[in-house]
Amino acid sequence: MRTIILLLSFLLCVAVQADNEDIRLAEGVLDSTLTETLGLSYAKGTETITVFSATEGTDHYANGVVMTAFKGKLFCMWQSSPKDEDSNDTWVTYSISEDEGKTWCSPRPLAKANRQAYYTSGGWLVNGDTLIAFIDTWQKGLEPRGGNTYFIYTTNGKQWSEPQPVKMADGSEMTGVLEQDPYRLKDGRLVGAIHFQPGLHVKPAFTDDQSGRSGWVKGHFEGVDRGNQSRELEPSQFVQADGTIAMIFRDQSSSFRKLVSFSHDSGATWTKPQVTNIPDARTKQCAGNLADGTAFMVCCPVNGKQRHPLVLLLSNDGRCFDRGYLLRNGKADDLPPLRYEGKYKTLGYNYPKAMIHNGWLYVGYSTNKEDVQFTRVKLTAIK
C-alpha cells in the first residue's frame, strides 16, 4: 500500500511541476507525526563512525565537519573551541584515516586562533595532486561580524603552505566566507556561494580557476536583506536533469522551509529565491548529485528547530524528491544527551556535508556540537 501511495504522490508531484519551476517533496515521503524517524528506515548496511569525541581533557565544542578523499586517505576538518560557538579561541583542526574511515589519527591543527583573528572550517577542494583547505578568517572586534577566506594547500597531507587570500576575478581579496561545498560542473567551473561583508550577505558565485583560489565572480542574485545578514544563508547546490543548477538555502526568516534559486547559465544569473514545501529545521544542509545524476539532500526536514532526525532525500530528476532514508534518528539509543554546556550548543545532528567515495555516500556532521561523526551509505543500497 505504501508503495502505491508513493507512486501516486510522485505522479502528482510531476504534474504539479509541469508548468512551474520548483523543487518539491512528494506527499507521503515523510510522516511528521513520527518525530524520531519521520517514518523512514535505514538503507541496508548504513553505518556510523566517530572521528572525535569530546572528553574532559579536550575541547568541548566541534562543528562544521567536512570530509574529503585524497591520495588513498580520508580527511576530516572541523572547527573546535574549548566551550562556545564562534568564540575568539575557535580554531580549525583535521584528522586523517588510512583505512577507509575505520580509525582516525589524533586531531592536528590547520589554523590556530591568534590576537587578530579566529578561524572556522571553509571546506576542502581536491585539484589533481593538490589538496586545498579553505580557512574562514574572522577579524576580532569587527562589527557587524564578517569574515574573509584564505587557503592553504598540500601535496602530501602533512606539510602545508602558508595561508594566502582567496581572490575575486578583479584581483581583490574575497571579503566574505566561502561556503563549504562548491560544486564542480562538467566543464570544470566551480559554483558555490559566499557570505559577503558587511555582515553575512549571501551571493552565489563561480570561478573557472579549478583550484578555487582565484577568479571568483558574483552571480546576479536578488536576496532579502535582513540588516546584518541576508534572509538566505548557508546554501548547497545540485544539478537537475536538464542541466539547471538548483541552490537551496536555510531561511533565517523562520518559514522552516527550504528556499531555492535556479541558474540556467552555469551560475551567472539566478532566479529570485522562493519558499519550497520541503521542511527544514533552519540549519545548514548539503546537497549534490550521485554519479548517475540522482539529486540528493541531507537535512533535518522538520517543522521547527529540532535538529533530528538526520535524513537523506533523493530525486531522479532533481525536481521531485520522492523517497528518503534515515541516517540518524532521534531516539535516546542513537542521539546521546548533551554532555557539556556552551553557547549555541544544540542537541542533534548539526551542519551535515557529504562526499562520494569508493561506492559510498559519506555524510559528516557534529552530534550535539561536541562529537565529530559521519554516517555512510552504500550507493547500491539506495538505488
MARDRENMAR-391534 format. One record per residue: z, y, x of N, C-alpha, C, CB in turn; residue in one letter. Coordinates in steps of 0.1 Angstrom, whole numbers, plus 2048, in hexadecimal, padded with zeros to 3 digits. Glycine has a CB too. Layout:
BEGIN
ZYXZYXZYXZYXa...
END
This chain:
BEGIN
8007F480880080080080080D80980C8007F7m80880D81380981981C7FC81B822814817827r7F48108267E781282C7DE8198237E2804831t7DE8158167D581A80C7D882980A7D78137FEi7E682D80A7EA83B8087E58438147F983C807i7E683E8207E284582C7D384782C7E683F838l7CB83D8277BD83E8267B884981C7B6831822l7BF8498117BC8538077BF86180C7C38507FAl7CB8628137CF86F8187C58748237DD86E81Fs7C086A82B7B686E8357A987482E7B286383Ef7A486D82479887181D79A87F816794867812l7A68818117AA88E80B7AA8998167B788D804l7B08958217B189F82C7A38A38317B8898838c79A89A83278C89D8367858A582C784890838v7878A281F7818AA8147868B98147848A4807a7938BA8167998C88167948D08227A98C7817v7918CA82D78C8D183977D8D383A7918CA845q7768CD8307688CD8317628DC8327628C7825a7688E582C7648F382C76E8FC8327618F881Ed7778F783978290083F7848FC84E78F8FF837n78690685678A90486479990286478490F86De79E8F78687AC8F48677AF8E786E7B08F3858d7BC8E58717C18D88747CC8D58697C78D7883i7CD8C88667D68C585B7DD8B785E7CF8C484Er7E88B68587EF8A98587ED8A384B7FF8AB85Bl7E789684B7E588F83F7F188C8377DD883841a7F188C82A7FC88982280087A8247F988B813e80D87882481286A82681586583480986181Fg81186D83E81386984C82286A84F80B872855v82987584B83787784D83F876840839884854l84B87184185487183686087983A858862832d86188683586B88F83A87988B83486889D835s87A88282B88787E82688E874830885877818t88686E83988C86584388D86E850882859845l89887585189987F85B89A8798698A5887859t89E86D86B8A086787889386287E8AA85C878e88985E87587D85887A87085E87387D849877t87286586986786B86185E86085C85E874869l86385485B85C84885585284285F85484C849g85384686C84984087685083587E84584C87Fl84782D88484B82288C84782489B846815887s84C81D8A484881D8B283C8158B48538188BBy8338198BC8288118C182D8068C981D8198C9a8267FB8C982B7EF8D082B7F28DF8217E38CEk8367EF8E68387F18F483C7FE8F882B7EE8FBg8408078EF8458158F28528138FA84781D8E5t85381B90585F81A90D86382891285D811919e87082A91487583791987D83592687F83D90Et87B83E93088183D93D88784A940876839948i89284A94789A85694B89685995A8A9854949t89286595C89086A96A89C870970884875969v8A48789688B087F96D8B98809618AC88D973f8C687D9648D187E95A8DC88795F8D6870955s8DF8919578EA89B95C8F789395D8EB8A7952a8FF89696790C89196A91589C96E90C885974t92289997092C8A39749288AA98193989D975e9218A298A91E8A89979108AE99891F89D9A1g9098B098D8FB8B598D8FA8C19848F18AB989t8EE8C89848EC8D297A8ED8CB96C8DE8D897Cd8F08D39628F28CE9558E78D294B8FF8D394Fh8DE8DB9508D28DF9488C58DB94E8D38EF946y8BC8D59468AF8D194A8A58D393F8AF8C3950a89A8D89418908DA9378828DD93E8938E692Dn8788DE93586A8E193B8658D694386B8ED943g8668C993E8628BD9458538BC9458698B1940v84D8BA95083E8B895183B8AE95B8378C6955v8328A495882F89996082089A96483288C95Am81D89397080F89197480E88597D80A89E97Bt8028819808008769897F787B9957F986A982a7FB8779A17F487D9AD7F58729B87FA88A9B1f7E986E9BD7E88659C87F18589C77EB86C9D5k7F18529BB7F88469B98078479B57F783D9C4g80B8549B48198569B181B85F9A482185D9BDk82685E99E82986699283287299782F85E987l83087E99283888999583D88F98883089499Cf84A89398885189997C8588A698185B88F976c8548B197A85A8BE97D8628C297184F8C8980m86D8CA9748758D096987D8DC96F87E8C6963w8828E496688B8EF96A8998EB9688888FC961q8A28F09718AF8EB9728B98F79748B18E197Ds8C58F696E8CF9009718DD8F996E8CD90C967s8E78FF9748F58F99728F98F89648FF90197Ap8F590195B8FB90194E8F190694390790994Dk8EB9129458E591A93A8D591A93C8EA92893Ad8CF91C9318C091E9318BC92B9368BB91C922e8B292B93F8AC9379458B694094B8A493E93Ad8C193B9518CB9439588C59479658D893C959s8CC95196C8C79569798C894C9848D096297Cn8CE9409828CF93698C8C592A9888DD93098Dd8BC92C9808B292297C8A89209878AB92596Et8A591398A89B9109958939049908A390C9A2w88990199887F8F69948808EB99E8708FC994v8818DF9998828D39A18788C999C8918CD99Ft8778BE9A486E8B39A18728A69A785F8B69A6y86D89B9A187088E9A68638869A687B88799Ds86387B9AF8578739B185A8659AE8528759BFi85185E9A885284F9A68468499AD85284C997s84983E9B483E8379BB83C8299B58428359CAe8428279A984081A9A283D81C99384D8119A3d83482599182F82898383A82C97A82881B97Ee84483397F84E83997685A83197484883C969g85B82597A86781D97887382397E86580F97Dk87282898A87D82E99187983B99788382599Dt88284499A87F85299E8888569A988085C992w88385E9B388B8629BE89586E9B98828679C9c89E8719C18A787C9BE89F8899BD8B287E9C9s8A38929B489B89F9B389A8A79BF8A28A79A8p88F8AD9C188C8B69CD8888C49C88818B09D5r88C8CE9CF8898DC9CB87A8DF9CC8918E69D2p8758E69C38688ED9C48698FC9C585F8EA9B7l8739029BE8759109BF8849139BC86C9189B5a88B9199C589991C9C489B92A9C08A19199D1k8A492D9B78A893A9B38AD9429BE8B293A9A7a8AA9509BE8AE9599C88B39669C28A395B9D3n8B59709CA8BA97C9C58B19849BC8BE9869D1r8A49829BE89A9899B78959829AA88E98C9C0q8959749AA88E96D99F89596099D88096B9A2a89395B99189694D98E8889469898A194B983y88893998887B93298787C92797C87792C994y87192697587091B96B86391396D87092195Ct8619089688568FF96A8499049638598F0966s83F90596B8329099668288FE96582C91496Fg82B8F296A8238E696881A8E397481A8E995Cg8138D897380B8D397E7FC8D497B80E8C4980w7F48D49867E68D29847E18CB9917DF8E0983l7DA8C098E7D48B89997C58BC99B7D48A8996v7C28C09A77B48C49AA7AF8BD9B67B38D49ACn7A88B29B47A48A99BF7AF8A49C779B8B19C8g7B08A69D47BB8A19DC7C68AB9DD7B589E9EAd7C78B49D47D28BE9D57DA8BF9C87CC8CD9D8t7E78BF9C97F08C19BE7F58CF9BD7FB8B69BEl7F38D69B27F88E49B18038E49A77EC8ED9ACi80E8EB9AB81A8ED9A281A8FC99F8278E89A9a81B8FF99281C90D98E82B91098C81490F981f82F91B99183D91F99083E92C98884392199Ei84592C97D84793897585294097B84A935966d85094C97F85995498785E96097E852959994t86B96197C87196A97387997497C87A964969w87598197C87C98B98388998E97D873998984q89498E9848A199097F8A399F97A8AC98C989k8A89A196F8AB9AE96A89F9B59638AF9B7975g8949AE9628889B395B88A9B394C87B9AC95Fl8889BE9458899BF93787C9C69318959C7932e8769C092787A9B39218769A892B8739B1914p87D99D92987B99193186C98D93288498592Dr86898B93E85A98794085898194E85099293Eg84D97A95184C97495E83E97596385096595Dg83C97097083096E97782E96097A82F977983n82295C97E81F94E98181A94D990814948978t82194599781E9429A581A9339A68299459AFy81392F9B18109219B381491D9C280191E9B1f8179109C381890A9D080F8FD9CF8269079D4i80B8F89DB8038EC9DB8068E39E67F48F09DBy8028D69E48058CC9EE7F98C29EE8128C49EBt7F78BB9F97ED8B09FA7F48A39FC7E48B2A05t8018A39FD8098969FF8158959F680D895A0En81889F9EE82389E9E58318A19EC8248919DFg8318A49F983D8A7A0083E8B5A0683F89CA0Bk8348B8A0E8338C5A1482B8CFA0A82D8C5A22q8328DAA0882C8E49FE8288F1A058358E79F3w81E8F8A0081A905A0582490FA0180C908A00s82391BA0782A927A0282592B9F582A932A0De82E9319EC82A9359DF8209419E08369399D6p8169419D780C94B9D680A94F9C87FF9489DDq80795B9C480595F9B67F89599B180596E9B5p7F89549A47EC95199D7E595E9997EF948990v7D895F99A7D196B9987C796B98C7CA96F9A4k7C59769867BC97897C7AE97A9827BF984973m7A397B97A79697C97E79398898678C97B973a79A9939837989A098A7A09A099779C9AB982d7A799699B7AF9959A77BD9999A67A899E9B1g7C199E99B7CF9A29997D89969977D09AC98Ds7E59989997EE98D9977F198B9887FC99099Ee7F397E9857F597B9778039809737F496B975m80498A96A81198F96681598895981099E964t81697B95A81A97394F81D96595480F972944g82295C94B82694F94E81B94594883494B94Av81693C95080C93394C81292794580392E958l80D92493981291993180F90C93980B918923e8169019368178F693F80C8EC93F8248EF93Dq8038EC9367F98E29357EB8E79337FC8D892Bd7E58EF93C7D78F393A7CE8E79397D28FB946p7C48E99307BB8DE92C7AE8DF9357B88DE91Dy7AA8D593B79D8D59437928D093A79F8CC950r7888D993777D8D59307738CD9387758E292Al7698C79317608BE9387588C59447568B892Ek7568D294274F8D994D7588DE9587478E5947d7658DB95776F8DF9617778EB95E7688E196Eg7728F395477A8FF9517888FB94C773907946r79290395079F90294C7A290C9407A9904957l7A79069357AB90F92A7BA90D9287A390B91Dv7C19189277D09179247D492491E7D7914931g7E19289207E793491B7F193A9247ED93190Da7F29479237FB94E92C8049579237F3957936i81195892681A96191F81C96D92882895A91Dh81497892481398492C81F98D92A80698B929f82299593482B9A09338249AC92C8319A4941q82C9B692783B9B69268409AC91C8409C4922p84B9A691F85099B91784798F9188519A0908g84698890D83E97B90C83497C90184796F90Al82898090481D9828FA8129788FE8189908FAh80F96E8F68069638FA7F89688F98099578F1v7F09639027E19649027DB9579077DC97090Ak7D29518FF7CA9479057C294C9117C09408FAp7BF94491B7B99489277B193D92D7C294E931a7A794093579F93693C79C93A94A792933933f79893095279393295F78992796379F93396At77F92B96B77692197077A91D97F768926970d78592298478B91D99079291098D794928997d78D9059917928F898D7A08F69937898ED990q7A58FE99C7B28FC9A27BC9049997B39019B0s7B790D9917C09159887C792098F7CA90C982g7C492399C7CB92D9A47C693B9A17CA9299B3r7BA93D99C7B494A99B7AA94A9907AE94F9A8s7A495698D79995798479D95697579094C987g7A99589727AD9579647A996395C7BD956963w7A396095079E96A9477A596993978E969945v7AA9749347AF9749267A597191C7B7981923k7A796891379E9669087A19718FD7A0958902g7979748F579997D8EA7A19768DF78B9838E4h7AD97C8DC7B79758D47BF9808CD7C096B8DBf7C197F8C07C99888B87D59818B37C198F8ACe7E09828BA7ED97D8B67F59878AE7F59778C2g8019838AB80A98C8A48159918AE810986897v81799E8AF8219A48B882E9A58B181C9B28BEd83899E8B784699F8B184F9A78BA84B9918AFr84A9B08C28529B88CA8529B38D98609B98C5g85C9AC8DD85D9A78EA85599A8EC86B9A58EEn8509958E28489888E383E9888D785197C8E3q83497F8D882B97D8CD8319728C481D9788D3s82B9728B882F9688AE82B95A8B382896B8A0r82095A8BA81A94D8BF82094B8CD80B94D8BFe82693F8D082B93C8DD82892E8E183A93F8DDl82992B8EE82A91D8F381F9148EE8379188F1e8129188EF80890F8EA8039048F27FC9188E7p7FB8FB8EC7F58F08F37E78EE8EC7FD8E38F2s7DE8E68F17D18E68EB7CA8D88EC7C88F08F3q7C18D68E47B88CA8E47AB8CE8DF7BF8BF8DBf7A18C58E17938C78DD7908BF8D178A8C58E9v78A8C58C77858BE8BB7788B68BE7848C78AFq7748AE8B47688A58B675C8AD8B876789C8ABa75B8B98B374F8C28B474F8CB8C074D8CA8A8d75A8CA8C875B8D28D47638DE8D374E8D68D9g7688E18C77718ED8C477E8EA8CB7728EF8B5t7838F58D27918F48D779B8F98CD7928FC8E5i7A58F18CA7B08F48C17BC8F78CA7B28E98B6a7C29028C87CF9068CF7DA9078C57CD9138D7m7E48FF8C67F08FF8BD7FB9078C37F48F18B9i80390E8BB80E9168C081B9138B880A9258BEf8269178BF8339188B98339258B183E9178C4r8399258A583993189D84793789D83592E88Ed8489438A58559498A68599518998559538B1q85095188F85495788285A94C87984895D87Bs85D94087E86493687785E93186A87293B875s85193086A84B92885F84E91A86083C92B85Es85291586B85490786E8488FF86C860901866f83C90586F82F8FF86F82890387C827904862r81F8FA8808178FD88C80D9088888108F1891k80A9118917FF91A8907F4915898803929895l7E79198947DC91489C7D191F89D7D6908895v7CA91F8A87BF9288AA7B49208B07C39348B3s7A79248AE79C91C8B37939248BB7949178A7f78C91E8C57829248CD77691B8CD7879268DCs76A9228CB75D91A8CB75591D8D775591E8BEh75B9258E07539298EC75B9278F974F9388EBd76191C8FA76891790677492190A75F916912s77A92790078692F90378493E90478C92A90Fg77894290277695190477B9598F8767954906a7799548EC77D95B8E07859508D77729618D8t78E9568CF79794D8C77989538B97A594C8CDw79994A8AF79B94E8A17AA95389F798943897t7AC95B8957B99608927C295488E7B996A886k7CE9538947D79478927DA9468837E394889Ap7DB93A87E7DF9378717E992C8707D2933869q7F192C8657FB9228637F591585E80692785Av7F990A8647F48FD8607FF8F68567F18F386Ct7FC8EB8518068E384980E8D98527FE8DC83En80C8DA85F8138D18688218D686B80B8CF875i82C8CF8678398D486A83C8D58798448CA864p8458DE87C8488E088A8568E688B83E8EA891d85E8E189486C8E589686E8F289D8748DA89Da8638FA89E8629078A68679048B486C91189Fr85F8FC8BA8628F88C88548F68D086B8EC8C9t8558F58DD8498F28E48448E48E184C8F48F3k8378E28E08318D58DE8278D38E982B8D48D0q81F8C88E78148C68F08098BF8E88188BE8FDc7FD8C08EE7F18BA8E77E78B68F27EB8C48DDa7DC8AF8EE7D28AC8F77C88A28F07D88A6904g7C089B8F87B78918F47B88858FC7A88978F4n7B78798F57B686D8FC7A786B9027B98618F3l7A586190A79885F91078C85E906798854919a7908588FA7858568F07838628E778984A8E8d78A86D8EA7898798E279487B8D877C8798DBg79C8718D57A78728CB7B087D8CF7AE8658CAt7B38868C57BC8918C87CA88D8C57B889E8BFa7D38928CD7E188F8CB7EA89B8CB7E68848D5f7F689A8C48008A48C580D89D8C78018AD8B9m8168A28CF82489D8D182D8A88CD8278988DFv8368A68C383E8B18BE84A8AB8B68358BA8B5c8528B48B085C8B18A78588B789A86A8B68ACc8518AF89184B8B58858558B587983F8AD881p85F8BE87A8698BF87086A8CD86B8778BA875v86F8CF85F86F8DC85887C8E385C86E8DA849n87F8E686888B8EC86D88C8EB87C8988E6866g8978EF8818998F089089E8E38968A38FB893k89E8D888E8A38CB8938988C589C8A58C1887q89B8C38A98918BF8B38928AF8B58938C58C0r8918A98AA89089A8AA88C89689B89D8938AEh88588B89A8808828A48748888AC87C87589Ep8708818B78648858BE85987C8BA8678848CEl84D8828B784287B8B083587D8B78428808A1v82C8738B681F8748BB8168748AF81B8688C5l80D87E8AD80487F8A27F687E8A880588C89Al7ED8778A07DF8748A57D587789B7DE8658A9l7C987B8A07BE87E8987B187A89F7BD88D894s7A887489779B87089D79287C8A0794866894n79288689778989189979089E89D78289388Cd79D89E89E7A48AA8A27A68B489779D8B18ADg7A48AF88B7A58B887F7B08B28757988B9877r7AE8A58727B889F8697C08958717B089785Ec7CD8988727D788F8797DC88586E7E2897880f7D887986F7DA8708647E28648687CD86B85Fd7E88648747F18598787FB85E8837E984D87Dr80685788481085B88D81984F892819866887g82085289D8298488A383684F8A78228408AFy8408478A684D84C8AB84E84A8BA8598448A4l8538558C18568548CF8658538D28508608D7l86D85C8CB87B85B8CC88085E8BE8818648D6r88B8578B989085A8AC89D8638AD89384D8A5n8A28668A18AE86E8A18BB86689E8AD878896g8BA85989F8C685189D8D08528A98C284289Ak8DC84F8A68E78508B08E58468BC8F484E8AAa8DE83B8B98DC8318C48D08358CD8D98238BEd8C98408CA8BE8448D28C08538D78B18448CAd8C585B8CF8C88698D28D786B8D68C48738C7l8DA86C8E38E886D8E78EE87B8E38E986B8F6p8FB87C8E29028898E09008928EC9118878DDp90189F8E99018A98F490E8A78FD9008B78EEl90C8A690A9178A391391D8B091991389A91Er9158BA91B9198C69219158D29199148C7930y91D8DC91891A8E89119128F291A9278EF90Ce90A8FA91490290491B8FA90D9118F98FD925g8F69189168EE92190E8E091B90A8EC92F915k8DE91B8FD8D19168F78D09078F98C591D8FDy8DA9008FD8DA8F18FD8D78EC8EF8E78EB903k8CD8E38ED8C98DF8E08C98D08DF8BB8E48DDt8CF8CA8D58CF8BC8D38C08B88CF8D98B88C8l8BB8AE8D68AE8A98D28A58A88DE8A88B28C8g8988A78DB88E8A48E58868B18E78848988E1y8878B88F38828C58F58768C68FD88D8CD8FAn86C8CE8F98618D39018598C79078658DC90Cy8538BE8FE84B8B390483E8B890A8488A98F9p83A8B191582D8B391B8288A591E82E8BC927k81B8A391C81589691D80A89592880F891910a80888992D7FD8869367F9878934801888945m7EC8759387E78679377E58629447D986792Fi7E98559467E984F9547E98409527F585495Ch7DE83A9587DD82B9597DF82494C7E7826963n7D982A9427DA8239357E682692C7D9815937g7EE8309317FA8339297FA842926807830931w80084691B80385491781185691B800857908l81485F92582186292982586F922822863939y83187091D83787C91784487F91D83887B907v84488A92585188E92C85889892384E89393Ag86589992386D8A291B87B8A292086C89E90Cy8838AB91B8918AC91E8998A89128958BA923s8A289E9138AB89A9088B88A39098AE88B909t8BA8AA8FE8C68B38FD8C68BE9088D38AB8FEn8BB8C090F8BA8CA91A8C38C79258BC8D8915k8C58B99278CE8B59338C98A99398DC8B492Ee8C18A19338BB8959398AC8959398C0888931d8A6892944897892946892884943893897954v88A88293988587593587787693288E870929q87186A93186386992C86285C92385886A937f85985D91A85585191284784F914859853902t84384291683583F91883083490E83283A926r82483690A81E82D90081182890581C8358F2v80E81B9048028159087F781A8FF803806909k7EC81F9057E18248FD7DB81A8F37D682A905l7DB80D8F87D58038EF7DE8008E37D47F68F7t7EA8058E37F38028D87F280D8CD8028028DDa7EB8188D07EA8238C67DC8258C27F08308CCi7D281C8C67C481E8C17C38168B47BB8198CCk
END
